[in-house]
Every structure is written in C-alpha cells, then in structure tokens.
Amino acid sequence: MADQPLLVFGPRSLDYDFGPAHPLTPRRFGPGIDLLRAIGAEPGLAPEPATDDELLMIHTAHYVEVVRRFSEFDHGWMEPEAGIGVGGDDPPFHGMHDASAAVAGGSLRAIEAILRGDVEHAFHPGGGLHHAMPSRASGFCVYNDPALAIARARQDGLRVLYVDLDVHHGDGVETIHASDPGVLTVSFHESGRYLFPGTGFADDVGEGPAAGTVVNVPLPPDTGDGAWLGAVEALLPELAATFGPDVVVSQHGADSHLWDPLAHLRTTTTAMGAAARLVHDLAHEHAAGRWLATGGGGYDAYRVVPRTWSLVWLAAAHREVPDETPGAWREAWAAEARRYGQAPLPATFDDPPTATEPAIGRAIERTIGEVRSAVLPLLRTTVGGG
C-alpha cells in the first residue's frame, strides 16, 4: 500500500471549462497543483472519462445523451433542452461530455484504488461536483463524481459516510443516495435561505427505511471559523460513531472562506484544515483509513483554493502544516493573482481567526441541538434495523 495519498490530476483536468468569464475556472489548477508539488505531492492518477455504463449508475441515459449532443455541435444555434440544466450557470462547451466524464472517471478510479487496498487515502481536487442530479446539470456540475464514487463503494456492499464541507448544500449527492440506508450524507453549508441551491434545512433528515441518514447543518451568514468548525466537531464524530462507515468520501469546497466572492460564511483555511484532519481521523477510527477526498467550489483561485487543497493533502499525508507558503510559489503566481484581483498571496497556509457575533453563535448552537435531536434517534433505529 502506498505511503502517500493518491493525488488525482492530469491534462484532462483542465478540460472542464465553462469559459473565461465563468467563476469555476481551470486557472485554479496552475497555482493549486504548483503549491501541492511544492509541499511534496505529485499526481499519481490522470483522470480519463468514465464509461456510459459507469455514468448510468446514477445518471439517466437520456441525460447522458443530451450532454453528449451539446458537446459535439456549434452551440450558437442550439436551444438548451428544458429541464436538463445545460445553459445558464452550466453553459455548454465543446467536449463537455468527455471533460465531465473525466472528472467522474477520476473519482471512480480513485475509489477503486482505495477499495483494492492500493492506497488508504486519495485526493481528487478537480472532483467534488456535488450538485449534479440524475437527469440535470446544476451549480457548475454536469456529472456527480462523489455520488458515483459512493455508488461504486456500495456495489461492494460497503457503508459510506459522505461529508460535504462546501459552502453550498450538497443537494445532488443527498438526492441520489437519500433512499439508501447504507449511505449517510452530512452537509455543513450556508443556509438555503440566503444561498444557492435554497435547500438543506435542519429538518431534512431522510424518510422511510433511510430515515436519519440525511443530515443537514445550515449556518447563517457571518458564521466565522470557530463556530463553523465547532459545528463540525460537535456533530461529525457522533454521527460517524453511530453509523459505523466502511469508507469515507468527502467534499472540501473552499468557498466558505472569508475571501470567497460568492458566499458569506467567513471561515478560514485554518478551520478548513482542521476539519480535513477530523475527517481523516474518523476514516482511521471507523473505516480502516479508507478515505476519498474531493475538491469542489472555491472562487478565489489564487489566495484560497491552493492553500485549501494543500491542507487536505497534508492531512491525508499525515504531515504537519508548514509555517509558511513557499516564497518561490508566491513569486511565480504573484503577477497573475494581481491581474485577477486576488493579491497578495498569503505567506502562511493558516489564516488569522474570524469572529462570531454572540447572537449568531447562539443560533448555531440551537441548530446543532435541533439536528442532534432530530437525526440521532432515527439513525440509531435505521442502523439497528440494518
């Protein structure tokens, strides 16, 4: 078994590109992979497209065909098909099917390496496209790679804990696996009252034989890093211990950060790194170390995303966080960061803490209590019945 986590990245990672004006930019891979290499990581798996049969584990045949059709034509005259979600936030682009299927293939091959025992941990920074639905693109996501990785683990009969730390509710993964009592989805996100996709409230806990295996922790704007991390630390260990997963899949969107232009939680890389280490520790405690981490959102491509990716990799590599980001890395990307209004590049991986207003802190404590009282009795019953 390899000592270092498997890092998933290759030429096709850059192909998932909605265009130069789109917030989810492949430009993030330049500074992101460069910083990962500077701390000792090296890509070990280049994504290749998943097959149609693999995509059909969670997506409909009609949807895959529509995505393929939009990939192969001049889109200037093609009208998006109603209900499919291609267009708007998810504009069609040439080669969209292969690029999206490659993201899916990267996470599938990574989870298979974990299932074979080749590696304990894998990290796919270009993955984490958690909004895609079975028959609809959504929220910059065409095919849902974390949901596919979960489905692949379920084929082997393994119980899966999915942890979503993106600022947006992990609605696609939740929807796809909501009826499966062998999958526990846990999403910490800015409340849908304020932010896309407008879902994921504390009373959304799952139904029927899977009741209690859907967990949502909606947080208010201006939560701050201590309160955000406190919610994760208060709930996640207890949920993992109750559920007893065989493998952990996680999504580490960098968009909850103070500097992210699309959201308002005001967390820090310090809290994100601590959360990644908690997820890592739970994988070792409950799942024999089997852990697939994915990237996700994050729209400050220079100051935030590279450091967040590095902190996830450092957690998976069982390494301490360096005191400073490498000076050569900051120098190499300084001009481009300035060009896009994301300068100066931070000299440290961790950030100074952000504060939480007392009233917001009390509201979050109430939410934690509501989630605990609503979910845990149901989850204990579901696990006991399984």
N, C-alpha and C positions, 0 to 999 in steps of 0.2 A: 504494500500500500504506500502511495506517495506521501512524503512528509509534508509538502507544501500543498495548499489548496489549489485546485484546478481553476485556472483563470481562462474564461471563455471570451475570446476576441479574435477577429480576423478580418480580412478585406471586406467580406460581405456585411460586417457590422456597420460599415459606412454607407451602405446602400439604402438603409431605412431612412428616407429623406423626403419630407413633405415640401421642401423648397426653402429658399434662403430667408424668407420672412417668417417661417414657422418657429414657434417657441422651442419645440423639441428638435434641437439641431445636432447633426452628427459632428459639428465642430467640437462638442464636448469630449470626443474621443481623443483629440490631439493632446490637450493638457492632461486629460484624465489618465490615459494609458501611459503617457510620459511620466507622470508622477508615480504611478504604480511601479513602473520599471525602476524608477529612482530609489524606491524603498525595497527592491529585491524581487518583485513579482515579474513573471514572464508568461505571456499567453501560452497555453498548452492545448487549446481546442479551438479551432477555427469553425464558426458556425456554417453549416450547409443546410439547404432547405429541407424541412420535414416533408414527408410524402403526403399525398392527399389522404391516404388511409389513416395516417397518424393525425392529421388535422381533423378528420371526421370523428375522432374520439370525443370531441366536444363541439365542433362546428358543423353546420348543416352543409350538405352537398351543394345546395343552391347558392348559399353564401360564398363558398369557396369558388364556385364557377363565376359568380359576379365579380369577385375580386380579381380573378384571372382575366376576365374580359376587360376590366378597366386598366389592367396592366399592359395590354397589348395594342391599344389604339391611341389615336390622337384625341386627347380629352377635350379639345376645344369645342367639339360639337356634340359630345356625349352628355346626355342628361343623367344625373345620378338616379338610381332606382329607388323608389320610395321605400322607406323603412330599413334600408341596408346600411345607412350611416356613412357611406362614402360621399365626401363633399364636406363643406364647412370646416370643422376642426380636423377632419381627416381627408384632405383633398387627394384625389387620385394622382398617381405619378407612374411614369413608365417603369415597368419592372416591379410594381408594388407587391404582386403575389410572391415572387421569389424572395424579395427583400424581407417581407413579413414572415414567410415560411422559414427563412434562415434564422430569424430571431427565435421562432418556435423550435427549430431544429437544434439550436444551441442549448436551450434549456432541457430538451429531451435527451440529447446525448450526455449532458452533464448529470442528469438524474440517473441515467443508466450506468454511468461510471461509478456513481455512489452505490447503486443497487448491486453492482458486481463486486464491490469492495475494492475497486482500483484506488479510490480516494475516499477520505471521510468527508471533506468539505469541497464544495465548488462554488465559484462566484461568477455570475454572468452579468456584468454591468450594463450591457445593452438590452437585457431582458427586463422583466417586470411590467409587461404591457397588460395591466390588470383590469382595464375597463372593457375590453372586447367581449361581446356577448356571442352566444352560439350562432346567431344569424345577423349580427350588426356590428359595424365598427363604431367606436366611441372613444372620446377623450384621448386622441392621438394613438389609439391602439387598434390594430387590424386583426391580428390573431393573438389569442390569450396564452402566452407561453407559460406563466406559472400554473394556470389551470391545467394545461396539457401535461406538465411535469407531475402534478398531483395525480392526474388520471393514469399516468404511466406507473406510478408507485402503487396505485390502487389495483392495477392489473396483477401485481404480485401479492395482493392481499394485505398491504401494509397500511396502518393507520397514519394519517398525515395531519400534522399541525401546520397551518398556514398563518403566518404573522405578517400583517401589512402595516408598514410604518410610513407610508406615503401620506402627504397632507390631504389627499383626496380619498374618499371611501373606496375600498377595493370591491366595487359592486359586481364586476364581471366574474371574478373568482368565486365570490359568495353565491351568486345566482347559479353558476354552473354546478356547484357542489352542495347546494343548500339541502338537497334531499338525501344526502349520503351521510349516515351516522358515523362513517369511518373517516370523515374529514371535519376538522374543527377549524373554522376560519375566524380570525381575530383581527379586527381593523381599528387602528387608532388614527383619527383623522379630524380635520376641521369640520365642524357641524355642517350638515347639508342645508341648514337654514341660511348659511352665508356663502356656500361654495359648491361648485360642481362636484358630484352629479346630483346633489339635492337629496341624497338617501343616506342610509346607515345610522338610524337613530337607536337609542339605548333599548327601546322595547322591541327592536327587530332581533329575535332570538332563535328563529327557526320554528318549524312546525312538524307535527306528526312524529314518525319514528326517528327523525333527526333533531327533535326539539332540544335546544341548548347547545347545538354545535355551530350556531351562528352568533358571533359576539361582536358588537359594535360599541365603540367608545368615542362618541362625538365630543369634540372640545371647542370652546369658544375662541374667537379671535383674541390675540394678545395673550395666549396661554403662557408663553415663556418656557424656557428649557427645563427648569426644575419641576414645574407642575406637569409638563408633558412626560418627562422621564419618571416622575413619581407615579403617574397613572400606569405606565408600562410596568414598572416594578411592583406595583400593588396588585395587579391582576394577572399578569402573564405567568408567573411561576405557579400560582394556584390553579389556573386553568390547565397548564401543562401537566401538573401532578394529577389532576382529576381525570384528564383524558387519556394520558399514557400513550403518546405517539411513538411510532416506529421510525419516522423520518420527519424532518422539519424543512419546510420551504418558507422563505421569507422574501419580502419586498422592501427595499431600503430607499424609497424615493427621497431625494434631497430637497424637495420643495417645501418642507415645513420650516426651512431656515429663515432667519431674520431678514436676509437679503434677497429672498426669492421674490420675483416681481408678480407672481400670480396668486399668492396666498398670504395669510396673516397670523400664523401661529407663533412666529418669533422664537423658534428654537435655535440651537447652536450645533455645530459639529461635535462639540463635547458631549452633548446629550445623545446625539445620533450614534457616536462611537460607543458610548456606554450601553445603549440599547442593543447594538450589534453584539457586544460581548455577552450580554444577558442571553440573547437568543442562542449564541454559540454554547454557553454553559448549559442551557436547557437541552440542547441537542445531545450533549455528552451525558447529561443526567438521565434522560429518558429514552433516547433514540440511538444509542451506541455511537453517537457522534455524527450520524448521517444528517447532513445539512446542505441544502442548496439555497444560496443567497442570490437574489437578483437586484438589479438597479431599479429603474423606474423614472418618475418625474424628477425635475430639477432643472431650473431655467436660468440660474447663474452659472454658466458653463465654465467659468474660469476660477472664481474665488471659492465656490461651494462644492460643485459636483466632484472635482478631482479629489478634494480632501475627504469628502464623504465616502467615495469609493475606496480610497486608501485605508480609511478607518475600518471599513468592513473587511477588507483583505487582511489587515493586521490582526483583527480579532480571529479570523479563520486560521491565520498562520501562527497563532499563539505567541505573538510578539508584542512588545510594549510600543507605545506611541512615541516616535522621536520627538525631541524637544523642538525642532524647527523643520519647516519645509526646506528642501534643498535650494540653496541660492542659485545654482545653475538652472533649476527648473523655473524659478521666479523670473530670472533674466530672460530665459528663452521665450516665455509667453507674455512678458510684460507689455510689449507693443500691441499685440493682438487683443489682450484684455482691455487696454486703454481704448482701442478702436471701437470696442463694443460696450464701453461704459462700465466695465467690471474690473476696475483697478482701484488701488494697488492690490497685488496678490498677497495674501496673508503670509506672514513669516512663521506662523505656527499652525499645526494641524488642529489644535483645540482653540475654542473661542472664549472670550470673557462671558460670564453668565448673563442671561437676560432675566429681568424681574417679572414677578407675577403680582398683579393687584390683589389685595386680600379678598375682595368680593368675588373675583374670578377664581381664586383658589378654593373658596368655599363652594362655589358652583361645581367645580371639578370634583371635589370630594363627594358631593351629593350624587354626581353622575357615577362615580366609581361604586358607591353604595348601591345605587339602582341596578347597575349592571351585575354586581355580585349577587344580589338577592334574586334577580330575575333569571340569571343564567345557571348558576351553580347547582341549584336543586334539580333543574331539568337535565343538566349534563350528567349529574350523578345517576339519575334514573336511566338515561339513554345508555351510558357506559355500562351500568349494571345489567341492563336488559340485553346488551350485545354479547 
